[in-house]
């Protein structure tokens, strides 16, 4: 394992990726700096609602040769699946009150979230703009820069690269999807790759792009015309957590096996390990 030096994320695997698939886990962080905790107006337990709770454990259990990035900082500190421009003026004195707001930002889920679930507003007051600038410089940009570098290196080595952006979602209800595949409505990944993911998830209830089509990570890094594809994979937390949806449960191994099948299917569609043999 290689840890990002002075970074808020961990890197598992090398900078010259052995696999054409790069896995990203941007929302599982459980590190909450003291300055953040001091600013809370709600119990710290409220922040758990923002986490893709322990989906990093699924990613680690599923990992083979591919390089994996796991964000350590909590989503409440900064959300890597939002553009650095999605700054909420209700949270951040450096945000523009006149900028066009995305639907997520309007709902309170901007670069620094305003709220979590039904708990109401999270913060005692607004953060200084320079403080959010510092979080962007220390956490947001380094993660995306590293991800972009890894994808470029994977494409150079294997001829193409695939980003699998791994998330988890609250249970959607009886008969609803357990796995949601997001490809930004066909714009962030080739159709054959998405079809491979759907086939690998046989045995689970699967949907495409509804209710999650992919966020900033897939939009920013997916560029199929240049041989870099990005797919978001949302997993029902009930698949791998305990009944309280708090700690890893009995289903973790089965869910990790699902992710492993997805990664293997993507590798085979790219032609790996044959691409290795051709070097």
N, C-alpha and C positions, 0 to 999 in steps of 0.2 A: 504494500500500500504506500502511495505517495501522498503526503498531505500538502495542500496548497500553502506555501510559506506565508505566514502572516495574513492568511485569507480566512474567510468565513465558510469555506467548503473543504471537503476531503476529495481527493482523487485516488481512485483505485485503478491501477493499470498505468501503462506508460504513455509518454507523449507521442510515440510512433505507434498508433493503435494496431494491435494484432488482428482485430476484427473490424469489418466495415461498419459495425453497429456501435454507436456511442449511446450510453444510457445516462439520462439526466434525472435527478430527483430534487426539484427545487423547493418543495413545500413541506418537507418532513422535519425541518430544523426544530430543535428544542432548546437552543441556546438563547437565553434572554438576558442581555446585558443589564447591569445594575441601573444604568441611566434610564433604560426603558421601564424597568419595574417601578422605579421611583415616580414615573409619570402616570402610572395607571390610576384610574378612578374606580376600577372594578377588581375583583379577585384575580390573581394570576391564572387560576383555573379556566377563566373565560377565554384565554388565548388558545387553549387546546382546540377550540372549535375552528380555528384557522389552520390548524396543522393537518397535513395528510398523514394522520397518526400512524407512525411506525411503518409506513410503506418503504422506508429505507431498509428495514429488516427483510422485506420481500425481495428487494433489489439485490441485496447482498447474498441472500440464500440462492437466488437464481443465477448469479454472475458466473460466467465462464471466462473466456479470453477477452471479452470486450472491456473497454475502458468505461469507468463509471464515475460520475460526479454527483456528490451528495452535499447539499447545502446544510451547514450546521446552524446558522442563525435562524431564529424563528421568523415566520412570515410576518408577524406583527412588527418586526424590526424593519424589514423591507421585503417587498414581494417581487421576486425575480420573474414572475410571469406577468408583470406589467411593464410597460414602457417607462423609462426614467422620466418621461414627460407627463405621465399620468399622476400628477401631484395635486392633492386635494387642498383647496384653500381653507377648508374647515379644520385641517390637520397641520398645515405647513405654511408659515409666513412667506416662504419663497415661491409658493404656487401662484400662477396667474389666475386671477378671478375671471378673466375674460376668455381664457382658452376653451376650446371646444372639449367638452367632457364626454368620455366614453360611458356606456351604460354601466359598466362595472364601477367606474369612479362615482357616478351619480348614486349608485346603491351603497356607497361607503366602502368599496373594496378597491381603492386606488393603490398607488405605489407604497404608501403607508396606510394601512386600513384605518378607517374611522370607527368601525364597529365589528363585532363578531356575533353572528347569529342574532338572537333576540335580547342580548345583554345591554343594548344601548351603546352610547358612545364610550370609547375605551379610555380616553385621555383627559387629564385634569385641565389641560390647556393646549394651545398649539405649540408645535416644535418650531424652533428658529430655522429659517431657510438654510443657513450655513450648516446646521446639524444634518439636515437631510442631504445637502450637497456632499457632506463627508461620508454618509452611508452609501450614497451612489458610488463615490470614488473608491471606497474600501470594500464594498460587498457586491454591488450590482454589476458594475463594469468588469471587475476581474472574473466573475463567474461567466459572463457572456463572452468575454474575450477568450477565456480558456476553452469554452465550448466551441467557439468558432475555429480556434486553432486546431483542436482535436478533429473536428469534422473536415477541415481542409487537409490535414495530414492523412486521415483515413481515405479520403477521396484520392489523394495523390498515390497512396500505396495500393489501393484496391480498385480504383477506377470509378467508384461511387461510394457514398457514405449515407447512413441512415441514422437519424437521431430518434431515439425512443424516449419521449418525455413522460415519465411515470408519475401518476397522481393517484389519489384515492378520493372517493366520494361517499357522502352519507347514503345509507340504503334508500333507494327510491321507492320501495314499496312492493307489495306482492305482485308478481308477474311483470315487473318493470326490469329494465336492463341491469345486469350485474357488471357488465364490461361495456365501456363506451370508447369507441375509436374515433379520434378527431384528426381530420386532415385538412381543416380549414375549407371544407366543402370542395375538396378535390384540388386545392391550390398548393398544398405544402408537400405532397408526396404523390408518387406514381400510383395509378390505380392497381397495378399488379401487386405492389407491395402491400397495399391496404387489404386486398383480397387474401393475401397470404396470412395477414394478421387475423382476419375473420375466420379463416379455416383453422388456424391454430387454436382459436378460442372455442372450438366446437365443444358442446357440453355445457356451456354457460349461455345465459341470455345476453345477446350482443346487440348493440345499436351503433350506428355511425352518425357522428356529429350532433346528436341530440340526446341529452341537453348540453353537451360539452363538445364544441367543435375545435378546441385548441385555442391557446392564448398567445401571449407575446412571444414565448419561447419558440413555438412552431412557426409563427408568422415571421419572426426575425431570422430564423436559421434555415427554414425550408426553402430550397431553391432548386426544384427538380430539373429545370433547364440546364443547370450547372452541375448536375449529378449529386446534389445534396438534398436528401429527402428528410422530412420531419413529421413524426406521427405522435400524437398524444394518446396515452392509454390510461383511462380512468377505471379503477377497480373499486367495487363495492367493499367498504370496510368490514362488513359482516362476513366477507369471505375469509378474512385472515386474522381478525381481532376476536377477543373474547365477547361474551354476551353484553358486557358493559361498553363495548367499543373503545376500550382503553388500552389493553395490553395485547401482545401477540397471543393468538389462540391456536386451537387445534388445526385450523384450516390454513395455517401459514405455509406448510409444506406443499399442499395442493395448489395454492395460489402462486408460490414460487415456481412450481413446475409449469404452470400456465405461462408465466413470464418467460421462462426458459424456452418453451416451445415457440413463443412469439419471436424471441431473439434468433433462435435457430432458423425459423422460417424466413426471416428477413435476410439472414446471412446467405441462405441457399438461393434466395431470389437474386441477390447481388452476384452470386457465383462463388462465394467463399466456402471452402478453402481452395477451390480451383484457382482463384486469383492469386493465392499465395504460391501455388506450384508454378505459375507462369513467370514469377519474378526471376 
